[in-house]
Amino acid sequence: MYQDKLRYIAADPNIKLTVLLPERYLEGSKVVSASLGDGSYDVITLPTVCGEQGLQNRFWYKGLSNTLKAVNPDIIHAEEEPESLVTAQLIFNCRKLKKRPKFVGFTWRNMTFPLEAKSSWNWKSLLLSTVQRYSLNKHDMIIGGSHLSEKYIRASGFRGPMRLIPQYGVNPEVYFPISRNITSANGSVDSEKFTIGFVGRILEMKGLHVLVNAMTRLPSDCELVILGSGEFLSNIQNLVSELKLTSRVKFKSGIPARDVPEVMRMFDVLCIPSLTSSLWREQFGRVIIEAMACGTPVVGSSSGEIPYVIGDAGLVCMENDVDALADALNKLYVDSDLRNSMRLKGIQRVEANYTNQIIAQQILEVYQTLTEKL
């Protein structure tokens, strides 16, 4: 996913791209080694402190100063939050270089920082607030991944320029619609049932319990396929049993990432029923653009960035509202024309806004703007 975006950036004849990565880092529940790419750009890996512990915003590199001196960059683009320790480390070291590079950061922020739900005396809040005060206005540009990012970054005191660009898109060679009769009344593949899909981590904030409850209000030939795992899995399995939905709800886990697009194409609709809490709001919903690229209609909640990503290419309902979610799913169940319209709009929306090539081009425009000021 990220490598696809990097390849497009590196393909620009005016760019020499060097990617800095931790030697090893925690991905999911496993510590993995950094990918060295495909040779279209340079990759440097460094050992880290806390990089293998999965401590978000709280790792830093060993040997960074010498690496920056050797690379001597014109631009440093850190896909890290302003309060991240490694952001502060990069800024500190790049300001010691003879030629100070422009510094571009990234944020998904869509809530007040520090989180109002946490005590201002919480040590993590104190640490990250201190780091942000140091680093924030040393950015030459901040890219926000959310429509709400600018609001909350400005509230923290940032005075520089910002751009709205998602951190990642889709590869249309991997996520693409299948060849099928677009006017088909069923719209699913190898299934006589209307298949609703959920793909992602099974956590309480993802709202899967709302979707399971909505199933009780849908016709009996509607089935739910849950693709994923997580700490809330047993709660959802218990709820399915309590509601006597075991014959209509299927759990699938351990499916390789390469097979996920094929599974998505078998859904009649993908649902993302995320819930806002005092600590979290949906930042993007990558499965939305993946499903739309596959020609699968999407129904999402009103949490965070979901309505902006879906746009007019799907249906959005009030979060944590079982009846509203059931009504939206039922609209797609009964109306094949609506399903077909959503399929086409979703494909067009991804092609216009969310491919890795388009996102890379937007990032290159940021670089061009900054290099004009060198």
N, C-alpha and C positions, 0 to 999 in steps of 0.2 A: 504493500500500500504506500508506505513512505518512499520506498525506493523508486517507485514509478514516478512520483512527483520530482524526486531528485534527478532522475534521468532527464526529464524535460528541462529542468533548470540548467543542468550541465551541458545540454545540447546547444545552448545559446553560444554563438562564437565569441562573444565578448566576456564570457564567464569562465573562470577556472575555479571549480568547486572543490573544496576540501571539507569533508564531513568528520567532525570529532564526536566519538562515541565512547561510553564506558566499555572497558574490556569485557566485563561481565555485569549483568544486571538481572533483577527479578522480573520475570514476565509471567503474570498469573501466579502460579504456585511453584514455578521452576526458575532456577538461575540458569541463564543462557549466555552464550558468547555472542558478541556483536557480529552482525553480518558485515562482510568486507565489500559488499556491493558487487557490481558486474564489470567493473573496470572503467565505466564511463565517467567516474569521478574518483578523486582520491579519498581514502578513508584512513584516519588516524585513530587508534584506540589507546586509551590511557587507563591505568588503574584508578580506582576511586576509594574514597572513604564513605561508607554507608551505601554504596551503590548496589550492593547485593542484598540489602535488607528491605528494599522497596519503600524507603522513607521518602515520600513525595516532598519535594522542595528542600530536602535536607541531606543532599549528598554533594560532594565536591571532588574535583580532580586532583591527582598527584602529578607533579611535573608540568603543570599547565603553562607556567611562565616561559619556559624554554620552548615549548611547542608553539606558542603564539609568536615568539621571536623568529622561529624558523619559517613559519608560514607567512608572516608579515601581511595580514589581510587588509584589504580596503574596507570591507564590511564584515562584521560579525553578526550573524543571524542566530539568535538563541531561541529555540522553541521551548522556552521555560518561562514560568510566571515571574513577575517583578519581585516577588517576595522570596524567590528561590535562592538558596545559598550559592548555587553554581552561577546564577545570574550575577550576584554581587562579586563572586570570584572572577568571572570573566571581565566585568566592567573594571574592577580594580587593576587587573593585569594588563588590559588593553590600554588603559590610561597611562601606563608606564612605558609604552612603546614610543619610539622616536616619532613615528607617524601614527597618530591616533586614528584607529578605524571608526567608521560610523557603526552605531550599535542599534540593532533591531531586535525587539523582544516580541513575545507572544503572550496572549492571555485568553483564557476561557471565562474569565470572571463575569458572573451574572448575579452576584449578591454583594451585600455590604461586606467590606473587609476592614478589620477583623470581623469574623462572624459574630453578630449580635447575640447569638445563643450561647456563646462562650464567654466566660469571664475575661475582662481585660487584663486580669492578673494571671491568666493561664500562661504557663511558661512558653508554650508553642506560639501563642498569640503575640507575646512580648518579643520573642525572637524574630518571628516573621515580619512583624510590624517594624522592628528596627532595621531589618534587612531592606524592606521596601523603602523606608525613608532614605536610606543611602542610595539605592539604585534607581528609583523611579524616574527622576528628572535628569538622569544621565543617559537615558534612552534618546536616540535621535528619531525613533519611530516605534510605535507599538501597534502590532497587528492584533485585532480582536477577532475571536472566532464566533462571537455571539453578538446579536443586535443590542444586547444590554451591556456589552463590555465597555463601550465608551462612557456610558452613564456612570458606571461604578469606578472606572479608572480615573475619570475626571474628578469624581467625588473624593478620591484619595490624593488629589493634588497634581496630577500629571498635566503639563501645559503644552506638550509637544504634539506633533501630528499623529493621527491614527488612521488605520485602514481596516475595513471589515473584510476578512478573507478567511474562510474555513481552513483548519489545519490540514485537512485531508479531503480527498475526493474519491472517485471510483475509477477503476480501470475498465473501460467499456469492452475490452477483449476478454475480461473475466466475468463481469456482470453485464449480461445482455439478455434481451427477451428471446424466448424460443419462437420458432416458426410455428404459428398456429392460426387458426381461423379467428380473427379478432372479433367476429360477431357471434362466436360460440356462446350459447346460453349458459353452459356450465362454467367455462373459463378455467377449469383446473386441469391438471395432467394426471392421468392414470388414477382417477378417483371419481367415484360417483357421488361423493359428499362435498358439501361446501366447506372448504378447509381454511380455517383461520390460523395464522401462524404467529408465534412469538419467538424472537431470536435475541438472546442476550443473557446477561447475568441475572440469576434469580435472587434478587434482593427485595426487601420490603418496599424500598423507594421506587422500584420499577413497576409497581402497581399491578402485578400479575393476579393478585387476589381479587381486584376489581374486575378484571377480564373473566376470571373463572366464574364469579357471581353473575356476570352478564350472560354467560352461556346458558343459565337456567331460563332466560327470557327469550332464547332463540329457538328456532325449529329443531326438531330432533335429528335432522340430517345435516346439521352443522357440527363440525368437529374442530377441536383445538389441538394443534401440535406445538409443543413447547420444546424448543431447541436451546439447551443451555444447562448450566448448573450454578449452584451458589448456596449461601448459608440459609436462604429462606425456602429451599426446596422442600424440606419435610413439611413445613407449614402448608405449602400449596398442595402437596400430595394428600395431606389430611383433609384439607378443605374439599378437594375433589371427591374424596370418599364420603364425607359428610353430606355433600350435595347430590350424591349418587350419580356422579358424572364419569365414573371410571371407564365406561364404554365409549365415551365421547371425547376424552382428553388423553392424548398420548404424550409421553415424555421421551425425548431423545437426547442423548449426551454422547460425548466422545466422537462426534462427527468431525472429520478433518476439515480444516478451513477451506481447502480446495473444493470440497463438496458442498459447501454452504450455498453458493449460487444456485446449484441444481435443486436443492431443497426449497429455496425461496421461490423458484419458478413454479413449484407445485402448489404453492399457496394461492387461494383465491383472493386473500387479503392478508396483509401483515398489520399487526396491531402493536402500538407502543404506548401503553397506558400509564406512563410515568407520573409520579406524585411529588409535588413540591413539599419540602420540609423546612424547618428552621436552619438546617445545615446543608441543604442541597437543592438544586433546581436543575432540570435537564439542560445540559450544555449544548448538545447538538442532536444526537441520535443518528449515528452513522448508518445503522441498519435501514433508516428511512430512505436514504439515497441509494443504498445497495438494492433494496426492494424495488424502488421506482425504476432503476436501471434495468432490472430483470423483467419489467412490465407487470409488476405486482402492485395493485392498489394498496394504499396505506390509510389506516385510521389511527389518529394519534390524540393524545390528551392536550390540554392547554398549558402544560408545564414548560416553562423556560423557552427554549429555542424551537421546540417542535412545530408550532404554528408557522413560524417563518421558514423553516426548511420545507414543510409540506406545501405552503402557498396555496394555489388553487388546484393543485394536482392530487388532492386527497381530501379526507374529511377530518375535521377537528372537533372534539367535544370537550365539555368542561371536565377537568380532572376530578377523579374520585367520585364520579357520578355514574352509578351502575346503569340506570335507565337510559341516560344519554348515550353511553357507550353501546348498549344493546341496540338502541334505535339507529345509530350510525352504521353498525354492522348489518342490521336488518335491511337498511336501505340498499346496501350493496348486494345482499343476498337476493332480494326480490327484483332488482333492476339491472339486467344485463347490459343495457345501454349505458348506464352510469358506470358500471365496472369497466366497460370498454373505453369510455371517455377518460376515466381516471388513469387507465393504463397508458393511453397515448399521451396525456398531459404529463404524467410522471416521467416517461421516457424523454420527452421534449425538455422538461425542466432540468433533468440531469445533464442532458447534452448541452444545454445553454449555460449552466451554472456550476456543475459539480463534478466535472471530470478532472483528473489530476493534471491534464494538460492545461485546462483553463486556469486552475489554481496556480500552477507554476508560472503561467504568463502574468498573472496578477502580482505575484511575488517579484518577478523580473521587473515589472513596472515600478515597484517600490525601490528596488536596487538602482534603477535608472535615475529615479528622482534624487536619491541620496548621492550618487556619484556625480551628478551635475553640480553638487555643492562642494565637491572636493577641491 
